[in-house]
């Protein structure tokens, strides 16, 4: 964070200083909420959670070098006491962002936010120092913590914004006002909470409504609900997609033999070829979104294409591909799942597994409300239509719906199996995997299927040691 004195911070957040001998002491390190992340000069934000009260760590963090604690009550060590720590954190982030004058890029969407954010950041880093959301810390706490890591050298600040209801994105844009807003898609993620796709579109569109007239709305030309958001902003509108009407578009899209997308990138300033390191055709849309942002910020088609071709996966458990010594390929996409991302992952598996035996180890997609049965059934059916060799449905009732969909799609459904939990899936796969197989692991975060992927990777490593 930029250096601010404790007195300045107290004034910004409307707090009172307690047990601070010298209010001119500066916070020179990051603002953190995890006591394990404290370094000399940090400001520790003490949140009260369901199991842990950050105030209990106040003395320990100061002893570890924290300049002070941002707290909701006096803690016996240097502290800035406020009525609400979350509100204060947001106020501090807003102050720092406005003071820096950094170009702020915000993005949202039902699927692909984190992967696209990572692409945008990797492209913009080629042009100037860039700070971006780590992982998917895209809520009312993670977003200001990310913004506060910006410094005087930061040229671009790329922030992912999530929403679980109407008004959430409006709140986030109030904390960190964007100049460029990117909306990827409107799907069915969290549809059980929103009530319908139109309500999701209403919430996501709050991002473009927050843009200034001299800003830019980057919108998906291939998604009618996103494209319609053009009417909700006075900012410049830039369309991306495979549509001929898109300002930034892809032509000659294909997948390599290993399942990596390749295409001709067209921008208003020129065209250039892209072959990505990432897996799955769904990354074409993500790449075009990143390209549209980069073009708007002055990068050439050649610069963008080079950056996209060299970009890697930065966030854990998102199409992470591991080749075991015995030739088995593990695709760990277990961070989260919704119908759109599940379909994209299955198509990527089918492309990667041409001529090989493929396994889809799938679990529950959460927060689908009344659509849950139909959506799980549809995913099971799609696995059959894509000729995935084996479906392993993991978990409770939702997993049974996945298996039922596969079974009802055709005789191939007899190749599907329903197991009770992650360990049962591991036991099955350890016995049945053969060299050359490709295994996709994917479910909502609450299912914890990353443990399946990790166990299978470790099994391969153990086999290599045993062979030696």
C-alpha positions in Angstrom: 0.0 0.0 0.0 1.1 3.6 -0.4 2.6 4.9 2.8 0.0 6.6 5.1 0.3 7.6 8.7 -2.0 6.1 11.3 -3.5 9.6 11.8 -4.3 9.9 8.1 -5.9 6.4 8.0 -8.0 7.2 11.1 -9.2 10.4 9.4 -10.1 8.6 6.2 -12.0 5.8 7.9 -13.6 8.0 10.6 -11.9 6.0 13.4 -10.5 6.8 16.7 -6.9 6.0 17.7 -6.3 3.9 20.8 -3.0 3.1 22.4 -1.0 4.7 19.7 2.0 6.6 21.1 2.9 8.3 17.8 0.1 8.8 15.3 2.6 9.8 12.7 3.9 6.2 12.4 3.3 5.1 8.8 1.7 1.9 7.5 4.2 0.9 4.8 3.2 -2.8 4.4 0.1 -4.4 3.1 -3.4 -4.4 4.8 -4.1 -8.0 5.7 -6.9 -9.9 7.5 -4.8 -13.1 8.1 -2.4 -12.9 11.0 0.0 -15.2 9.2 0.4 -12.6 6.5 1.6 -9.8 8.7 5.0 -8.2 7.9 6.6 -5.2 9.4 4.6 -2.1 8.7 1.3 -3.9 8.0 -2.2 -2.9 9.0 -4.1 -5.8 10.4 -7.9 -5.8 9.8 -9.6 -7.6 12.6 -12.8 -9.3 11.4 -15.1 -11.3 13.5 -16.0 -14.6 11.8 -18.1 -17.5 12.7 -15.2 -19.4 14.3 -12.4 -16.9 14.7 -12.3 -13.3 16.1 -9.4 -11.4 14.6 -9.3 -9.2 17.7 -7.9 -12.1 19.6 -4.7 -11.9 17.5 -4.1 -8.2 18.0 -1.2 -8.5 20.4 0.5 -11.2 18.3 0.3 -9.2 15.0 1.7 -6.1 16.6 4.6 -8.2 18.1 5.1 -9.5 14.6 5.6 -6.0 13.3 2.1 -4.7 12.4 1.9 -0.9 12.8 -1.6 -1.1 14.2 -4.9 -3.0 14.1 -8.1 -1.8 12.4 -10.6 -2.9 15.0 -14.2 -2.5 16.1 -13.1 -2.3 19.8 -10.0 -1.3 21.8 -7.5 -4.3 21.9 -4.8 -3.0 24.3 -2.3 -2.4 21.5 -2.1 0.3 18.8 -5.4 0.4 17.0 -7.7 2.5 14.9 -11.2 1.7 16.3 -14.2 2.0 13.9 -17.8 1.1 14.0 -17.5 -1.4 11.2 -14.2 -2.9 9.9 -15.6 -3.8 6.5 -17.0 -0.3 5.9 -13.7 1.2 7.0 -11.7 -1.1 4.8 -13.8 0.0 1.8 -13.3 3.7 2.6 -9.6 3.2 2.8 -9.5 1.4 -0.5 -11.6 4.2 -2.2 -9.2 6.8 -0.8 -6.1 5.1 -2.0 -7.5 4.4 -5.5 -8.6 8.0 -6.0 -5.3 9.3 -4.8 -3.3 7.1 -7.1 -5.3 7.8 -10.3 -4.6 4.3 -11.5 -6.6 3.0 -14.5 -9.0 0.6 -13.0 -10.4 -2.3 -15.0 -13.3 -4.2 -13.5 -14.8 -7.4 -14.8 -17.7 -9.6 -14.0 -19.7 -12.5 -15.5 -21.4 -15.8 -14.6 -18.5 -17.9 -15.7 -14.8 -17.4 -16.6 -14.2 -14.3 -14.4 -11.0 -15.6 -12.8 -9.5 -17.1 -15.9 -10.2 -13.9 -17.9 -8.9 -11.7 -15.1 -5.7 -13.6 -15.1 -5.4 -13.2 -18.9 -6.2 -9.4 -18.8 -3.5 -9.0 -16.1 -0.9 -11.0 -18.0 -1.5 -9.0 -21.2 -1.4 -5.6 -19.5 1.7 -6.5 -17.5 3.5 -6.4 -20.9 2.6 -2.7 -21.1 3.0 -1.4 -17.5 3.0 -2.4 -13.8 -0.3 -4.1 -13.1 -2.0 -5.2 -9.8 -4.8 -7.7 -10.0 -7.1 -9.8 -7.9 -5.4 -12.9 -6.5 -7.4 -16.1 -7.1 -11.1 -15.1 -6.9 -11.1 -12.7 -4.0 -13.9 -10.7 -5.6 -16.2 -9.8 -2.7 -16.6 -6.8 -0.4 -13.5 -7.8 1.6 -11.2 -9.3 -1.0 -11.7 -6.5 -3.5 -10.6 -3.6 -1.2 -7.7 -5.7 0.1 -6.5 -6.2 -3.5 -6.9 -2.5 -4.3 -4.9 -1.5 -1.3 -1.8 -3.4 -2.7 -1.5 -0.8 -5.4 1.4 1.6 -5.2 2.6 4.7 -6.9 4.1 2.6 -9.7 0.9 0.8 -10.4 -0.5 1.7 -13.8 -3.3 -0.7 -14.1 -5.5 -2.2 -11.4 -7.6 -5.2 -12.6 -10.4 -6.2 -10.2 -12.7 -9.2 -10.5 -16.2 -8.4 -9.1 -18.6 -11.1 -8.0 -22.3 -10.8 -7.1 -24.8 -12.8 -5.2 -27.7 -10.4 -5.6 -28.9 -7.1 -6.9 -26.8 -4.1 -5.6 -23.6 -6.1 -4.9 -21.7 -4.8 -7.9 -23.0 -1.3 -7.4 -21.5 -1.5 -3.9 -18.1 -2.7 -5.2 -17.9 -0.1 -7.9 -18.6 2.5 -5.3 -15.5 1.4 -3.5 -13.3 1.2 -6.5 -14.8 3.1 -9.4 -13.7 1.6 -12.8 -12.9 3.3 -16.0 -13.1 0.1 -18.0 -15.9 -2.4 -17.3 -15.9 -5.9 -18.8 -19.0 -8.1 -18.8 -18.3 -11.7 -20.0 -21.6 -13.5 -19.9 -24.9 -14.0 -18.2 -25.4 -17.7 -17.3 -27.0 -19.7 -14.6 -24.4 -19.6 -11.8 -26.2 -18.7 -8.6 -29.5 -18.7 -10.4 -31.1 -20.2 -7.3 -30.2 -17.0 -5.4 -31.1 -14.5 -8.1 -34.3 -16.1 -9.3 -33.6 -16.0 -13.1 -31.2 -15.0 -15.8 -32.8 -11.6 -16.3 -32.1 -10.8 -12.6 -28.5 -12.0 -13.1 -28.2 -9.6 -16.1 -29.7 -6.8 -14.0 -27.0 -7.4 -11.4 -24.1 -7.8 -13.8 -25.1 -4.7 -15.7 -24.5 -2.5 -12.6 -20.9 -2.5 -13.7 -21.5 -0.7 -17.0 -23.8 1.7 -15.2 -20.9 2.8 -13.0 -18.6 3.7 -15.9 -17.8 7.4 -16.6 -18.6 8.9 -20.0 -14.9 8.8 -20.9 -14.7 5.1 -19.9 -15.3 2.0 -22.0 -17.8 -0.9 -21.6 -16.3 -4.1 -23.0 -19.3 -6.4 -23.9 -19.7 -9.9 -25.2 -21.3 -9.6 -28.7 -22.3 -13.3 -28.6 -24.4 -13.0 -25.5 -27.7 -11.1 -26.1 -28.2 -10.3 -22.4 -24.7 -8.8 -22.2 -24.9 -7.0 -25.6 -28.2 -5.3 -24.4 -26.2 -3.7 -21.6 -24.9 -1.1 -24.1 -28.1 0.8 -23.5 -27.3 1.1 -19.8 -24.1 3.2 -20.1 -22.9 6.5 -21.6 -19.4 5.1 -21.9 -17.9 4.0 -25.2 -19.0 0.4 -26.1 -16.5 -2.1 -27.4 -17.9 -5.5 -28.5 -15.9 -8.8 -28.5 -16.7 -12.2 -29.7 -16.9 -14.4 -32.8 -19.8 -12.4 -34.3 -18.9 -10.5 -37.5 -20.2 -7.3 -35.7 -17.6 -7.6 -32.9 -14.9 -4.9 -32.8 -12.5 -7.6 -31.4 -13.1 -11.0 -32.9 -11.7 -14.4 -33.6 -11.6 -16.2 -37.0 -10.4 -19.7 -38.0 -10.9 -21.0 -34.4 -9.6 -24.5 -34.0 -8.1 -26.7 -31.3 -4.7 -28.2 -31.4 -4.3 -32.0 -31.0 -3.7 -31.4 -27.3 -6.9 -29.3 -26.9 -5.4 -25.8 -26.9 -7.2 -23.1 -28.9 -5.7 -21.4 -31.9 -7.3 -18.5 -33.8 -6.7 -15.3 -35.8 -7.2 -12.3 -33.6 -8.8 -9.2 -35.3 -8.8 -5.8 -33.6 -9.5 -2.4 -35.1 -5.7 -1.8 -35.2 -4.8 -5.1 -37.0 -4.7 -8.8 -36.8 -2.4 -11.5 -35.5 -2.4 -15.2 -34.8 -2.8 -16.7 -31.3 -2.1 -20.2 -30.1 -2.8 -20.5 -26.4 -1.2 -22.6 -23.6 -4.5 -22.9 -21.9 -6.9 -25.8 -22.6 -10.4 -25.7 -24.0 -12.2 -23.7 -26.7 -14.0 -21.6 -24.0 -10.8 -19.7 -23.5 -11.2 -18.1 -26.9 -14.0 -15.9 -25.6 -11.9 -15.1 -22.5 -8.9 -14.2 -24.7 -11.0 -11.9 -26.9 -12.3 -10.1 -23.8 -8.7 -9.6 -22.6 -7.7 -8.5 -26.1 -10.5 -5.9 -26.2 -9.4 -4.4 -22.9 -5.8 -4.3 -24.0 -6.7 -2.7 -27.4 -8.7 0.0 -25.6 -5.5 0.7 -23.5 -3.3 1.1 -26.5 -1.7 -2.2 -27.2 -1.2 -3.5 -30.8 -2.7 -6.7 -32.2 0.8 -8.2 -32.3 1.6 -7.3 -28.7 -1.7 -8.7 -27.5 -1.4 -11.9 -29.5 2.1 -12.6 -28.2 0.9 -12.0 -24.6 -2.1 -14.3 -25.0 0.0 -17.0 -26.6 2.4 -17.0 -23.7 -0.2 -16.6 -20.9 -0.5 -19.4 -18.3 -3.0 -20.5 -15.7 -2.3 -18.3 -12.6 -5.1 -19.5 -10.2 -5.3 -22.9 -8.6 -7.6 -25.7 -9.7 -8.7 -24.2 -13.0 -8.0 -26.5 -15.8 -4.6 -27.4 -14.2 -3.1 -30.1 -16.4 -0.7 -32.6 -14.9 1.0 -35.4 -16.9 1.8 -38.4 -14.7 4.9 -40.4 -15.5 2.7 -43.3 -16.6 1.0 -41.2 -19.2 -2.2 -40.5 -17.4 -3.3 -36.9 -17.7 -5.1 -35.2 -14.8 -7.2 -32.1 -15.5 -8.0 -30.4 -12.1 -10.8 -27.9 -12.7 -12.3 -28.5 -9.2 -12.3 -24.9 -7.9 -16.0 -24.4 -8.8 -18.7 -25.4 -11.3 -21.8 -24.1 -12.9 -23.7 -25.4 -16.0 -21.7 -23.2 -18.4 -18.3 -24.0 -17.0 -19.2 -27.7 -16.7 -20.1 -27.9 -20.4 -16.9 -26.1 -21.4 -14.8 -28.4 -19.3 -16.4 -31.5 -20.8 -15.8 -30.2 -24.3 -12.2 -29.5 -23.4 -11.9 -33.1 -22.1 -13.3 -34.5 -25.3 -10.8 -32.4 -27.4 -7.8 -33.4 -25.2 -8.8 -37.1 -25.2 -9.1 -37.8 -28.9 -7.9 -41.3 -29.4 -7.5 -41.8 -25.6 -9.8 -43.1 -22.9 -11.5 -40.2 -21.0 -12.9 -39.9 -17.5 -15.3 -37.2 -16.2 -15.2 -37.2 -12.4 -18.1 -34.8 -11.6 -19.9 -33.6 -8.6 -22.6 -31.2 -7.5 -23.2 -27.8 -9.1 -24.5 -25.7 -6.2 -27.0 -22.8 -6.0 -29.1 -23.8 -9.0 -32.4 -23.7 -7.1 -35.3 -25.2 -9.1 -33.1 -25.7 -12.1 -30.8 -28.2 -10.3 -32.3 -31.4 -11.5 -32.6 -30.4 -15.1 -29.1 -28.9 -15.2 -27.4 -32.0 -13.7 -29.3 -34.3 -16.0 -28.2 -32.2 -19.0 -24.6 -32.4 -18.0 -24.8 -36.2 -17.7 -26.4 -36.3 -21.2 -23.7 -34.1 -22.6 -21.0 -36.4 -21.4 -22.6 -39.2 -23.4 -23.0 -37.0 -26.6 -19.3 -36.0 -26.3 -18.3 -39.7 -26.1 -16.6 -39.3 -22.8 -15.5 -42.9 -22.0 -16.4 -43.0 -18.2 -18.5 -40.8 -16.0 -17.9 -41.0 -12.2 -20.6 -39.0 -10.4 -19.5 -38.2 -6.9 -21.8 -37.3 -3.9 -25.4 -37.3 -3.1 -28.7 -36.6 -4.9 -27.1 -34.2 -7.5 -24.6 -36.9 -8.5 -27.4 -39.4 -9.0 -29.0 -36.9 -11.4 -25.7 -36.7 -13.3 -25.7 -40.5 -13.6 -29.4 -40.6 -14.5 -28.9 -38.1 -17.3 -26.0 -40.2 -18.8 -28.0 -43.4 -18.4 -31.1 -42.0 -20.1 -29.1 -40.5 -23.0 -28.2 -44.0 -24.3 -26.6 -47.3 -23.7 -23.3 -45.6 -23.0 -24.8 -44.6 -19.7 -24.0 -48.1 -18.4 -20.4 -46.9 -18.3 -21.3 -44.3 -15.6 -21.0 -45.0 -11.9 -22.2 -43.2 -8.8 -19.9 -43.2 -5.8 -20.6 -41.8 -2.4 -17.6 -39.5 -1.8 -14.2 -38.3 -2.9 -12.3 -41.3 -1.3 -14.6 -43.8 -3.1 -13.8 -42.0 -6.4 -10.0 -42.2 -5.7 -10.3 -45.9 -4.8 -12.1 -46.6 -8.0 -9.8 -44.7 -10.3 -6.6 -46.1 -8.7 -7.8 -49.5 -9.7 -9.1 -48.7 -13.2 -6.9 -46.0 -14.7 -4.6 -47.1 -17.5 -1.6 -45.3 -19.2 -2.8 -42.7 -21.6 -6.2 -42.0 -19.9 -7.3 -38.4 -19.4 -9.2 -37.5 -16.2 -11.3 -34.4 -15.7 -12.2 -33.5 -12.1 -14.8 -30.8 -11.6 -17.6 -29.8 -9.1 -18.6 -26.8 -7.0 -16.1 -25.8 -4.4 -18.1 -27.2 -1.5 -17.7 -30.7 -2.8 -13.9 -30.6 -2.4 -13.0 -32.7 -5.4 -9.6 -31.2 -5.7 -8.6 -33.9 -3.2 -9.4 -36.5 -5.9 -7.1 -34.8 -8.4 -4.3 -34.4 -5.8 -4.6 -38.0 -4.8 -4.4 -39.2 -8.4 -1.3 -37.0 -9.0 0.4 -38.3 -5.9 -0.4 -41.9 -7.0 1.4 -41.3 -10.2 4.4 -39.9 -8.3 4.5 -42.9 -6.0 4.4 -45.2 -9.0 7.4 -43.4 -10.5 9.4 -43.8 -7.2 8.4 -47.5 -7.0 9.6 -48.0 -10.6 13.0 -46.6 -9.8 
